[in-house]
Amino acid sequence: DYDGIYTTHMRDEADHVVASVEESIQIGAIAKVPVIISHHKCQGKQNFGRSTETLKIMAAARKTQPVALDVYPYEACSTVLNKTNVLGALRTMVTWSDPHPEMCGRDLDDIADELGLSQLDAMEKLMPGGAIYFMMDEADIDRIMTSENAMIGSDGLPEDEHPHPRLWGTFPRVLGHYVREKQLMPVHEAVHRMTGLSAGNFMLKDRGLIRQGYFADITIFDADRVIDKATYENPKQHASGIMAVIVNGQMAWQNGRASGARAGKVLKRTGN
């Protein structure tokens, strides 16, 4: 009745990822609203390759209801420090710690060795805190990124002292690494997954396309040079190959620096 959207950070993205996708789709069907699954992934080595299952479930559901998803182009996720993720990760890097801010940007294993503690005891000593967890497989990322109705999203955490590189590098990484280097998809498809597809799925009026009468939100980049520079070790780095960014018709970024203009605004989706 209210033209709503069910956007979900699913219950589980690891061992119960299939059941979580099914549950998300069921909720959307019962509520009679579109489903958008946020930053879809299959966490944990034991779940590598399960995107073949989850994407097949979404494809079947689209025959009777709208189902979309987004994905970020990295093999590591980021959230608060917790035992489950530490035990399931191939590698853990600390992004913030209230009691020990000096540990930000370091691997948990190295911190544990330095303190003479077990990995979990070191984690307890750093809490409350956050971390980057290396838990995903590149083949799953490729498969999810090129799947039907999949958008590109950064899921960045700007408040982290040592953020995940996705905050600074997501979109140029897709354009540079996945489009130009890996040739996973053509550049126009990647741009659409970042712009028009997102605007359409979230029902944002007059956004996402370069069209007369639409808001002028435009990024000008060199397709032969664009690439992310943000790394896990040094995440706060500007991308290369982006010449200009225009927001609501005003120049926000040009020649390697911000203009100071603040023309952005909170967007609300359009209803009937």
C-alpha atoms as an extended CHARMM CRD file, in Angstrom:
* protein
*
       272  EXT
         1         1  ASP       CA              0.0000000000        0.0000000000        0.0000000000  PROA      1               0.0000000000
         2         2  TYR       CA              2.9350000000        2.3700000000        0.5990000000  PROA      2               0.0000000000
         3         3  ASP       CA              5.1770000000        1.4320000000       -2.3460000000  PROA      3               0.0000000000
         4         4  GLY       CA              7.8140000000        0.1400000000        0.0440000000  PROA      4               0.0000000000
         5         5  ILE       CA             11.0500000000       -1.7410000000       -0.6450000000  PROA      5               0.0000000000
         6         6  TYR       CA             12.4750000000       -4.5230000000        1.5130000000  PROA      6               0.0000000000
         7         7  THR       CA             16.2130000000       -3.8940000000        1.6190000000  PROA      7               0.0000000000
         8         8  THR       CA             17.9460000000       -6.4620000000        3.7730000000  PROA      8               0.0000000000
         9         9  HSD       CA             21.2550000000       -7.1560000000        5.4290000000  PROA      9               0.0000000000
        10        10  MET       CA             20.4380000000      -10.8530000000        5.4950000000  PROA      10              0.0000000000
        11        11  ARG       CA             20.3340000000      -12.9360000000        8.6380000000  PROA      11              0.0000000000
        12        12  ASP       CA             23.4070000000      -14.9590000000        7.5760000000  PROA      12              0.0000000000
        13        13  GLU       CA             25.9690000000      -14.6880000000        4.7640000000  PROA      13              0.0000000000
        14        14  ALA       CA             27.9970000000      -17.7590000000        5.7180000000  PROA      14              0.0000000000
        15        15  ASP       CA             26.8720000000      -21.3330000000        6.4630000000  PROA      15              0.0000000000
        16        16  HSD       CA             23.1690000000      -20.4370000000        6.2640000000  PROA      16              0.0000000000
        17        17  VAL       CA             23.4240000000      -18.1400000000        3.2450000000  PROA      17              0.0000000000
        18        18  VAL       CA             21.0200000000      -20.1910000000        1.1050000000  PROA      18              0.0000000000
        19        19  ALA       CA             18.3400000000      -20.2690000000        3.7970000000  PROA      19              0.0000000000
        20        20  SER       CA             18.8150000000      -16.5320000000        4.3460000000  PROA      20              0.0000000000
        21        21  VAL       CA             18.2690000000      -15.7600000000        0.6560000000  PROA      21              0.0000000000
        22        22  GLU       CA             15.1230000000      -17.8840000000        0.6880000000  PROA      22              0.0000000000
        23        23  GLU       CA             13.8720000000      -16.1280000000        3.8110000000  PROA      23              0.0000000000
        24        24  SER       CA             14.5230000000      -12.6760000000        2.3270000000  PROA      24              0.0000000000
        25        25  ILE       CA             12.6190000000      -13.5510000000       -0.8300000000  PROA      25              0.0000000000
        26        26  GLN       CA              9.7400000000      -14.9990000000        1.2110000000  PROA      26              0.0000000000
        27        27  ILE       CA              9.4440000000      -11.8080000000        3.2780000000  PROA      27              0.0000000000
        28        28  GLY       CA              9.2250000000       -9.7240000000        0.1030000000  PROA      28              0.0000000000
        29        29  ALA       CA              6.5940000000      -12.0460000000       -1.3540000000  PROA      29              0.0000000000
        30        30  ILE       CA              4.4170000000      -11.9510000000        1.7680000000  PROA      30              0.0000000000
        31        31  ALA       CA              4.7390000000       -8.1670000000        2.0820000000  PROA      31              0.0000000000
        32        32  LYS       CA              4.2570000000       -7.7510000000       -1.6870000000  PROA      32              0.0000000000
        33        33  VAL       CA              7.2670000000       -5.4300000000       -2.0200000000  PROA      33              0.0000000000
        34        34  PRO       CA             10.4910000000       -5.5880000000       -4.0730000000  PROA      34              0.0000000000
        35        35  VAL       CA             13.4650000000       -7.2950000000       -2.3920000000  PROA      35              0.0000000000
        36        36  ILE       CA             16.9840000000       -5.8620000000       -2.4780000000  PROA      36              0.0000000000
        37        37  ILE       CA             19.6930000000       -8.0170000000       -0.8760000000  PROA      37              0.0000000000
        38        38  SER       CA             22.5500000000       -5.8300000000        0.3440000000  PROA      38              0.0000000000
        39        39  HSD       CA             26.1920000000       -6.6630000000       -0.4850000000  PROA      39              0.0000000000
        40        40  HSD       CA             25.5440000000      -10.2950000000       -1.3600000000  PROA      40              0.0000000000
        41        41  LYS       CA             28.4090000000      -12.6620000000       -0.5850000000  PROA      41              0.0000000000
        42        42  CYS       CA             29.2450000000      -16.2160000000        0.4990000000  PROA      42              0.0000000000
        43        43  GLN       CA             31.5010000000      -16.0000000000        3.5550000000  PROA      43              0.0000000000
        44        44  GLY       CA             33.9280000000      -18.6580000000        4.7070000000  PROA      44              0.0000000000
        45        45  LYS       CA             36.0800000000      -21.0610000000        2.7380000000  PROA      45              0.0000000000
        46        46  GLN       CA             33.5420000000      -23.8420000000        3.2620000000  PROA      46              0.0000000000
        47        47  ASN       CA             30.9800000000      -21.7170000000        1.3860000000  PROA      47              0.0000000000
        48        48  PHE       CA             33.0970000000      -20.7240000000       -1.6110000000  PROA      48              0.0000000000
        49        49  GLY       CA             31.1290000000      -21.4020000000       -4.7940000000  PROA      49              0.0000000000
        50        50  ARG       CA             27.6830000000      -21.3240000000       -3.1820000000  PROA      50              0.0000000000
        51        51  SER       CA             26.7570000000      -18.2300000000       -5.1750000000  PROA      51              0.0000000000
        52        52  THR       CA             25.7170000000      -20.6790000000       -7.8900000000  PROA      52              0.0000000000
        53        53  GLU       CA             22.9480000000      -21.7910000000       -5.5120000000  PROA      53              0.0000000000
        54        54  THR       CA             21.9240000000      -18.3690000000       -4.2330000000  PROA      54              0.0000000000
        55        55  LEU       CA             21.7890000000      -16.7390000000       -7.6600000000  PROA      55              0.0000000000
        56        56  LYS       CA             19.7140000000      -19.6230000000       -9.0340000000  PROA      56              0.0000000000
        57        57  ILE       CA             17.1880000000      -19.0880000000       -6.2210000000  PROA      57              0.0000000000
        58        58  MET       CA             16.9930000000      -15.3610000000       -6.9940000000  PROA      58              0.0000000000
        59        59  ALA       CA             16.5500000000      -16.0230000000      -10.7240000000  PROA      59              0.0000000000
        60        60  ALA       CA             13.6510000000      -18.4050000000      -10.0350000000  PROA      60              0.0000000000
        61        61  ALA       CA             12.0070000000      -15.8890000000       -7.6900000000  PROA      61              0.0000000000
        62        62  ARG       CA             12.1490000000      -13.1210000000      -10.3250000000  PROA      62              0.0000000000
        63        63  LYS       CA              9.5360000000      -14.9770000000      -12.3510000000  PROA      63              0.0000000000
        64        64  THR       CA              6.9360000000      -13.8880000000       -9.7910000000  PROA      64              0.0000000000
        65        65  GLN       CA              8.4450000000      -10.9520000000       -7.8350000000  PROA      65              0.0000000000
        66        66  PRO       CA             11.1370000000       -8.2220000000       -8.1210000000  PROA      66              0.0000000000
        67        67  VAL       CA             14.4890000000       -9.2720000000       -6.6330000000  PROA      67              0.0000000000
        68        68  ALA       CA             17.7100000000       -7.2230000000       -6.8290000000  PROA      68              0.0000000000
        69        69  LEU       CA             21.0600000000       -7.2470000000       -5.0420000000  PROA      69              0.0000000000
        70        70  ASP       CA             24.2730000000       -5.3030000000       -4.7150000000  PROA      70              0.0000000000
        71        71  VAL       CA             27.9000000000       -6.3480000000       -4.4030000000  PROA      71              0.0000000000
        72        72  TYR       CA             31.2530000000       -4.7590000000       -3.6210000000  PROA      72              0.0000000000
        73        73  PRO       CA             34.4150000000       -5.8300000000       -5.5050000000  PROA      73              0.0000000000
        74        74  TYR       CA             36.5700000000       -7.1540000000       -2.6510000000  PROA      74              0.0000000000
        75        75  GLU       CA             37.3690000000      -10.5170000000       -1.0820000000  PROA      75              0.0000000000
        76        76  ALA       CA             37.1570000000       -9.0560000000        2.4290000000  PROA      76              0.0000000000
        77        77  CYS       CA             34.2320000000       -7.7040000000        4.4390000000  PROA      77              0.0000000000
        78        78  SER       CA             34.3000000000       -5.2890000000        7.3760000000  PROA      78              0.0000000000
        79        79  THR       CA             32.3140000000       -5.0230000000       10.6010000000  PROA      79              0.0000000000
        80        80  VAL       CA             32.8550000000       -5.0370000000       14.3730000000  PROA      80              0.0000000000
        81        81  LEU       CA             35.3180000000       -7.3660000000       16.0410000000  PROA      81              0.0000000000
        82        82  ASN       CA             33.5800000000      -10.6220000000       16.9390000000  PROA      82              0.0000000000
        83        83  LYS       CA             34.5430000000      -14.2110000000       17.6260000000  PROA      83              0.0000000000
        84        84  THR       CA             32.5450000000      -15.7740000000       14.7870000000  PROA      84              0.0000000000
        85        85  ASN       CA             34.2190000000      -13.7420000000       12.0590000000  PROA      85              0.0000000000
        86        86  VAL       CA             37.7060000000      -13.9860000000       13.5760000000  PROA      86              0.0000000000
        87        87  LEU       CA             37.4530000000      -17.7760000000       13.6500000000  PROA      87              0.0000000000
        88        88  GLY       CA             36.0500000000      -17.9370000000       10.1120000000  PROA      88              0.0000000000
        89        89  ALA       CA             38.4310000000      -15.4970000000        8.4200000000  PROA      89              0.0000000000
        90        90  LEU       CA             41.5900000000      -16.4060000000        6.5370000000  PROA      90              0.0000000000
        91        91  ARG       CA             43.0510000000      -13.1070000000        7.7930000000  PROA      91              0.0000000000
        92        92  THR       CA             41.8370000000      -10.3560000000       10.1460000000  PROA      92              0.0000000000
        93        93  MET       CA             42.9860000000       -6.7100000000       10.0590000000  PROA      93              0.0000000000
        94        94  VAL       CA             41.9710000000       -4.2930000000       12.8280000000  PROA      94              0.0000000000
        95        95  THR       CA             40.2130000000       -1.1270000000       11.5790000000  PROA      95              0.0000000000
        96        96  TRP       CA             39.5070000000        0.5610000000       14.9200000000  PROA      96              0.0000000000
        97        97  SER       CA             39.8360000000       -0.1000000000       18.6360000000  PROA      97              0.0000000000
        98        98  ASP       CA             38.6070000000        2.1340000000       21.4300000000  PROA      98              0.0000000000
        99        99  PRO       CA             41.1040000000        0.9220000000       24.0700000000  PROA      99              0.0000000000
       100       100  HSD       CA             44.0360000000        0.5150000000       21.6520000000  PROA      100             0.0000000000
       101       101  PRO       CA             43.7590000000        2.9050000000       18.6650000000  PROA      101             0.0000000000
       102       102  GLU       CA             47.4690000000        2.4020000000       17.9880000000  PROA      102             0.0000000000
       103       103  MET       CA             46.6560000000       -1.1070000000       16.7150000000  PROA      103             0.0000000000
       104       104  CYS       CA             44.5570000000        0.1500000000       13.7810000000  PROA      104             0.0000000000
       105       105  GLY       CA             45.6970000000       -1.1410000000       10.4040000000  PROA      105             0.0000000000
       106       106  ARG       CA             47.5290000000       -4.1490000000       11.8340000000  PROA      106             0.0000000000
       107       107  ASP       CA             46.8510000000       -7.8700000000       11.4270000000  PROA      107             0.0000000000
       108       108  LEU       CA             45.2800000000       -9.5010000000       14.4720000000  PROA      108             0.0000000000
       109       109  ASP       CA             47.7820000000      -12.3840000000       14.3080000000  PROA      109             0.0000000000
       110       110  ASP       CA             50.7120000000       -9.9540000000       14.5880000000  PROA      110             0.0000000000
       111       111  ILE       CA             49.0710000000       -8.1530000000       17.4910000000  PROA      111             0.0000000000
       112       112  ALA       CA             48.4550000000      -11.4540000000       19.2670000000  PROA      112             0.0000000000
       113       113  ASP       CA             52.1070000000      -12.4910000000       18.8170000000  PROA      113             0.0000000000
       114       114  GLU       CA             53.3260000000       -9.1370000000       20.1000000000  PROA      114             0.0000000000
       115       115  LEU       CA             51.1120000000       -9.3140000000       23.1940000000  PROA      115             0.0000000000
       116       116  GLY       CA             51.8310000000      -12.9900000000       23.8250000000  PROA      116             0.0000000000
       117       117  LEU       CA             48.1290000000      -13.8380000000       23.6550000000  PROA      117             0.0000000000
       118       118  SER       CA             45.8970000000      -16.1660000000       21.6880000000  PROA      118             0.0000000000
       119       119  GLN       CA             44.0620000000      -14.6560000000       18.7440000000  PROA      119             0.0000000000
       120       120  LEU       CA             40.7600000000      -14.5470000000       20.6410000000  PROA      120             0.0000000000
       121       121  ASP       CA             42.3190000000      -13.1200000000       23.8060000000  PROA      121             0.0000000000
       122       122  ALA       CA             43.9480000000      -10.3880000000       21.7360000000  PROA      122             0.0000000000
       123       123  MET       CA             40.5820000000       -9.6720000000       20.1390000000  PROA      123             0.0000000000
       124       124  GLU       CA             38.9680000000       -9.2920000000       23.5840000000  PROA      124             0.0000000000
       125       125  LYS       CA             41.6970000000       -6.8600000000       24.5950000000  PROA      125             0.0000000000
       126       126  LEU       CA             40.9510000000       -4.6630000000       21.5620000000  PROA      126             0.0000000000
       127       127  MET       CA             37.1710000000       -4.5600000000       21.9710000000  PROA      127             0.0000000000
       128       128  PRO       CA             35.1060000000       -2.6180000000       21.2900000000  PROA      128             0.0000000000
       129       129  GLY       CA             36.6580000000       -2.4720000000       17.8570000000  PROA      129             0.0000000000
       130       130  GLY       CA             36.2450000000       -3.2240000000       14.1860000000  PROA      130             0.0000000000
       131       131  ALA       CA             38.0260000000       -5.3490000000       11.6170000000  PROA      131             0.0000000000
       132       132  ILE       CA             38.4310000000       -6.3330000000        7.9950000000  PROA      132             0.0000000000
       133       133  TYR       CA             37.8710000000      -10.0670000000        7.4740000000  PROA      133             0.0000000000
       134       134  PHE       CA             39.2250000000      -11.9080000000        4.4290000000  PROA      134             0.0000000000
       135       135  MET       CA             36.4170000000      -14.3940000000        3.8610000000  PROA      135             0.0000000000
       136       136  MET       CA             35.2710000000      -14.4310000000        0.2050000000  PROA      136             0.0000000000
       137       137  ASP       CA             36.2970000000      -16.0740000000       -3.0630000000  PROA      137             0.0000000000
       138       138  GLU       CA             37.0610000000      -14.1350000000       -6.2530000000  PROA      138             0.0000000000
       139       139  ALA       CA             35.0160000000      -16.5140000000       -8.4170000000  PROA      139             0.0000000000
       140       140  ASP       CA             31.9200000000      -15.8020000000       -6.3260000000  PROA      140             0.0000000000
       141       141  ILE       CA             32.5260000000      -12.0560000000       -6.6340000000  PROA      141             0.0000000000
       142       142  ASP       CA             32.7560000000      -12.3540000000      -10.4310000000  PROA      142             0.0000000000
       143       143  ARG       CA             29.6070000000      -14.4580000000      -10.6020000000  PROA      143             0.0000000000
       144       144  ILE       CA             27.5730000000      -12.1740000000       -8.3360000000  PROA      144             0.0000000000
       145       145  MET       CA             28.7800000000       -8.9720000000      -10.0060000000  PROA      145             0.0000000000
       146       146  THR       CA             27.6530000000      -10.1130000000      -13.4550000000  PROA      146             0.0000000000
       147       147  SER       CA             24.3570000000      -11.6410000000      -12.3120000000  PROA      147             0.0000000000
       148       148  GLU       CA             20.9070000000      -10.3350000000      -13.2170000000  PROA      148             0.0000000000
       149       149  ASN       CA             19.8460000000       -7.1110000000      -11.4570000000  PROA      149             0.0000000000
       150       150  ALA       CA             23.1320000000       -6.8590000000       -9.5040000000  PROA      150             0.0000000000
       151       151  MET       CA             24.1650000000       -3.3070000000       -8.6180000000  PROA      151             0.0000000000
       152       152  ILE       CA             27.5740000000       -2.0650000000       -7.4580000000  PROA      152             0.0000000000
       153       153  GLY       CA             27.6710000000       -0.7270000000       -3.9010000000  PROA      153             0.0000000000
       154       154  SER       CA             30.5460000000        0.3050000000       -1.6660000000  PROA      154             0.0000000000
       155       155  ASP       CA             29.0920000000       -0.4170000000        1.8030000000  PROA      155             0.0000000000
       156       156  GLY       CA             31.8410000000        1.9540000000        3.0250000000  PROA      156             0.0000000000
       157       157  LEU       CA             32.3320000000        2.8120000000        6.7030000000  PROA      157             0.0000000000
       158       158  PRO       CA             33.6620000000        6.4060000000        6.8120000000  PROA      158             0.0000000000
       159       159  GLU       CA             33.8880000000        6.5300000000       10.6060000000  PROA      159             0.0000000000
       160       160  ASP       CA             36.5510000000        3.7960000000       10.8180000000  PROA      160             0.0000000000
       161       161  GLU       CA             40.0350000000        4.9850000000       11.7350000000  PROA      161             0.0000000000
       162       162  HSD       CA             41.5190000000        2.5830000000        9.1660000000  PROA      162             0.0000000000
       163       163  PRO       CA             38.6140000000        1.9240000000        6.7610000000  PROA      163             0.0000000000
       164       164  HSD       CA             38.1200000000       -0.8740000000        4.2890000000  PROA      164             0.0000000000
       165       165  PRO       CA             39.4880000000        0.2470000000        0.8760000000  PROA      165             0.0000000000
       166       166  ARG       CA             35.9770000000       -0.1090000000       -0.5480000000  PROA      166             0.0000000000
       167       167  LEU       CA             35.1980000000        3.3220000000        0.9470000000  PROA      167             0.0000000000
       168       168  TRP       CA             37.6380000000        5.0030000000       -1.4720000000  PROA      168             0.0000000000
       169       169  GLY       CA             38.0730000000        2.4580000000       -4.2460000000  PROA      169             0.0000000000
       170       170  THR       CA             34.9060000000        0.5220000000       -5.0690000000  PROA      170             0.0000000000
       171       171  PHE       CA             33.7230000000        2.1410000000       -8.2990000000  PROA      171             0.0000000000
       172       172  PRO       CA             37.1190000000        2.8230000000       -9.9410000000  PROA      172             0.0000000000
       173       173  ARG       CA             38.1210000000       -0.7350000000       -8.9860000000  PROA      173             0.0000000000
       174       174  VAL       CA             35.1830000000       -2.1340000000      -10.9210000000  PROA      174             0.0000000000
       175       175  LEU       CA             35.9590000000        0.0730000000      -13.9330000000  PROA      175             0.0000000000
       176       176  GLY       CA             39.7030000000       -0.5370000000      -13.8680000000  PROA      176             0.0000000000
       177       177  HSD       CA             40.2340000000       -4.0530000000      -12.5490000000  PROA      177             0.0000000000
       178       178  TYR       CA             37.0390000000       -5.9070000000      -13.4420000000  PROA      178             0.0000000000
       179       179  VAL       CA             36.1830000000       -4.1240000000      -16.7050000000  PROA      179             0.0000000000
       180       180  ARG       CA             39.5160000000       -3.1810000000      -18.2760000000  PROA      180             0.0000000000
       181       181  GLU       CA             41.8870000000       -5.7780000000      -16.8260000000  PROA      181             0.0000000000
       182       182  LYS       CA             39.6470000000       -8.8300000000      -16.3470000000  PROA      182             0.0000000000
       183       183  GLN       CA             37.1640000000       -7.9110000000      -19.1020000000  PROA      183             0.0000000000
       184       184  LEU       CA             34.3720000000       -9.2570000000      -16.9310000000  PROA      184             0.0000000000
       185       185  MET       CA             31.8260000000       -6.9700000000      -18.5790000000  PROA      185             0.0000000000
       186       186  PRO       CA             31.7700000000       -4.0060000000      -21.0050000000  PROA      186             0.0000000000
       187       187  VAL       CA             32.2320000000       -0.5410000000      -19.5250000000  PROA      187             0.0000000000
       188       188  HSD       CA             28.6790000000        0.5890000000      -20.3480000000  PROA      188             0.0000000000
       189       189  GLU       CA             27.2450000000       -2.3380000000      -18.3870000000  PROA      189             0.0000000000
       190       190  ALA       CA             29.4100000000       -1.5570000000      -15.3490000000  PROA      190             0.0000000000
       191       191  VAL       CA             28.3650000000        2.1060000000      -15.4430000000  PROA      191             0.0000000000
       192       192  HSD       CA             24.7110000000        1.0820000000      -15.6730000000  PROA      192             0.0000000000
       193       193  ARG       CA             25.0660000000       -1.1850000000      -12.6310000000  PROA      193             0.0000000000
       194       194  MET       CA             26.3810000000        1.8470000000      -10.6900000000  PROA      194             0.0000000000
       195       195  THR       CA             23.8310000000        4.3870000000      -11.9000000000  PROA      195             0.0000000000
       196       196  GLY       CA             20.6460000000        3.7260000000      -13.8580000000  PROA      196             0.0000000000
       197       197  LEU       CA             20.0340000000        0.2650000000      -12.4290000000  PROA      197             0.0000000000
       198       198  SER       CA             20.3970000000        1.5480000000       -8.8610000000  PROA      198             0.0000000000
       199       199  ALA       CA             18.1360000000        4.5450000000       -9.4890000000  PROA      199             0.0000000000
       200       200  GLY       CA             15.5220000000        2.2780000000      -11.0420000000  PROA      200             0.0000000000
       201       201  ASN       CA             15.5720000000       -0.3410000000       -8.2730000000  PROA      201             0.0000000000
       202       202  PHE       CA             15.2960000000        2.3060000000       -5.5640000000  PROA      202             0.0000000000
       203       203  MET       CA             12.6810000000        4.2950000000       -7.5400000000  PROA      203             0.0000000000
       204       204  LEU       CA             14.7150000000        7.5230000000       -7.5760000000  PROA      204             0.0000000000
       205       205  LYS       CA             13.0210000000        9.8730000000      -10.0100000000  PROA      205             0.0000000000
       206       206  ASP       CA             15.0610000000       11.6530000000      -12.7180000000  PROA      206             0.0000000000
       207       207  ARG       CA             18.3630000000       10.1290000000      -11.5730000000  PROA      207             0.0000000000
       208       208  GLY       CA             20.8430000000        7.6200000000      -12.8770000000  PROA      208             0.0000000000
       209       209  LEU       CA             20.7500000000        8.4830000000      -16.5870000000  PROA      209             0.0000000000
       210       210  ILE       CA             22.1450000000       11.2820000000      -18.7450000000  PROA      210             0.0000000000
       211       211  ARG       CA             18.9010000000       12.5280000000      -20.1830000000  PROA      211             0.0000000000
       212       212  GLN       CA             17.2620000000       15.9030000000      -20.7870000000  PROA      212             0.0000000000
       213       213  GLY       CA             15.4190000000       17.0540000000      -17.6830000000  PROA      213             0.0000000000
       214       214  TYR       CA             17.2950000000       14.6880000000      -15.3590000000  PROA      214             0.0000000000
       215       215  PHE       CA             19.5510000000       15.8970000000      -12.5350000000  PROA      215             0.0000000000
       216       216  ALA       CA             23.1290000000       16.3270000000      -13.7580000000  PROA      216             0.0000000000
       217       217  ASP       CA             25.0200000000       13.7440000000      -11.6770000000  PROA      217             0.0000000000
       218       218  ILE       CA             27.9690000000       12.9320000000      -13.9410000000  PROA      218             0.0000000000
       219       219  THR       CA             31.4070000000       11.3800000000      -13.5120000000  PROA      219             0.0000000000
       220       220  ILE       CA             33.9480000000       11.9240000000      -16.2950000000  PROA      220             0.0000000000
       221       221  PHE       CA             36.7340000000        9.3350000000      -16.3400000000  PROA      221             0.0000000000
       222       222  ASP       CA             39.4200000000        7.9540000000      -18.6340000000  PROA      222             0.0000000000
       223       223  ALA       CA             38.4650000000        4.3380000000      -19.3230000000  PROA      223             0.0000000000
       224       224  ASP       CA             42.1100000000        3.5200000000      -20.1630000000  PROA      224             0.0000000000
       225       225  ARG       CA             43.4820000000        4.8640000000      -16.8540000000  PROA      225             0.0000000000
       226       226  VAL       CA             40.7860000000        4.6690000000      -14.1930000000  PROA      226             0.0000000000
       227       227  ILE       CA             41.8310000000        2.4200000000      -11.2920000000  PROA      227             0.0000000000
       228       228  ASP       CA             41.5660000000        2.2940000000       -7.5250000000  PROA      228             0.0000000000
       229       229  LYS       CA             44.6320000000        3.1800000000       -5.4420000000  PROA      229             0.0000000000
       230       230  ALA       CA             43.1710000000        2.3770000000       -2.0160000000  PROA      230             0.0000000000
       231       231  THR       CA             44.6940000000       -0.7370000000       -0.4600000000  PROA      231             0.0000000000
       232       232  TYR       CA             44.0400000000       -2.6620000000        2.7380000000  PROA      232             0.0000000000
       233       233  GLU       CA             47.3010000000       -1.2830000000        4.1330000000  PROA      233             0.0000000000
       234       234  ASN       CA             46.7560000000        2.3030000000        2.8980000000  PROA      234             0.0000000000
       235       235  PRO       CA             43.0140000000        2.7490000000        2.2430000000  PROA      235             0.0000000000
       236       236  LYS       CA             42.6480000000        6.5310000000        2.1070000000  PROA      236             0.0000000000
       237       237  GLN       CA             43.9750000000        7.0970000000       -1.4040000000  PROA      237             0.0000000000
       238       238  HSD       CA             42.3320000000        8.8420000000       -4.3210000000  PROA      238             0.0000000000
       239       239  ALA       CA             41.6570000000        6.8340000000       -7.4590000000  PROA      239             0.0000000000
       240       240  SER       CA             43.4160000000        7.5780000000      -10.7500000000  PROA      240             0.0000000000
       241       241  GLY       CA             41.7590000000        8.4710000000      -14.0260000000  PROA      241             0.0000000000
       242       242  ILE       CA             38.7560000000       10.4370000000      -12.7300000000  PROA      242             0.0000000000
       243       243  MET       CA             38.7860000000       13.9250000000      -14.2190000000  PROA      243             0.0000000000
       244       244  ALA       CA             35.5700000000       15.4320000000      -12.9170000000  PROA      244             0.0000000000
       245       245  VAL       CA             32.5120000000       14.7260000000      -10.7880000000  PROA      245             0.0000000000
       246       246  ILE       CA             29.3640000000       16.8310000000      -11.1840000000  PROA      246             0.0000000000
       247       247  VAL       CA             26.6320000000       16.6640000000       -8.5220000000  PROA      247             0.0000000000
       248       248  ASN       CA             23.2460000000       18.2520000000       -9.2230000000  PROA      248             0.0000000000
       249       249  GLY       CA             24.8470000000       20.2890000000      -11.9870000000  PROA      249             0.0000000000
       250       250  GLN       CA             27.6740000000       21.6860000000       -9.8500000000  PROA      250             0.0000000000
       251       251  MET       CA             31.3540000000       20.7210000000      -10.1310000000  PROA      251             0.0000000000
       252       252  ALA       CA             32.2860000000       18.7250000000       -7.0170000000  PROA      252             0.0000000000
       253       253  TRP       CA             35.6690000000       17.3310000000       -8.1160000000  PROA      253             0.0000000000
       254       254  GLN       CA             38.0800000000       18.4070000000      -10.8430000000  PROA      254             0.0000000000
       255       255  ASN       CA             41.8160000000       18.1830000000      -11.5540000000  PROA      255             0.0000000000
       256       256  GLY       CA             42.5300000000       16.0390000000       -8.5070000000  PROA      256             0.0000000000
       257       257  ARG       CA             40.7850000000       18.1210000000       -5.8710000000  PROA      257             0.0000000000
       258       258  ALA       CA             37.3830000000       18.8350000000       -4.3830000000  PROA      258             0.0000000000
       259       259  SER       CA             35.7610000000       22.1370000000       -5.3650000000  PROA      259             0.0000000000
       260       260  GLY       CA             34.1290000000       22.7610000000       -2.0000000000  PROA      260             0.0000000000
       261       261  ALA       CA             30.6470000000       22.7910000000       -3.5340000000  PROA      261             0.0000000000
       262       262  ARG       CA             28.0970000000       20.8150000000       -1.5440000000  PROA      262             0.0000000000
       263       263  ALA       CA             25.2400000000       20.3500000000       -3.9700000000  PROA      263             0.0000000000
       264       264  GLY       CA             24.2420000000       16.8600000000       -2.8650000000  PROA      264             0.0000000000
       265       265  LYS       CA             21.0310000000       16.1260000000       -1.0070000000  PROA      265             0.0000000000
       266       266  VAL       CA             19.2320000000       13.2100000000        0.5880000000  PROA      266             0.0000000000
       267       267  LEU       CA             17.2160000000       11.3490000000       -2.0530000000  PROA      267             0.0000000000
       268       268  LYS       CA             13.7900000000        9.8520000000       -1.4630000000  PROA      268             0.0000000000
       269       269  ARG       CA             12.2950000000        7.2210000000       -3.6990000000  PROA      269             0.0000000000
       270       270  THR       CA              9.1520000000        8.1080000000       -5.6110000000  PROA      270             0.0000000000
       271       271  GLY       CA              5.8120000000        6.4770000000       -4.9140000000  PROA      271             0.0000000000
       272       272  ASN       CA              2.5110000000        6.5150000000       -6.8070000000  PROA      272             0.0000000000
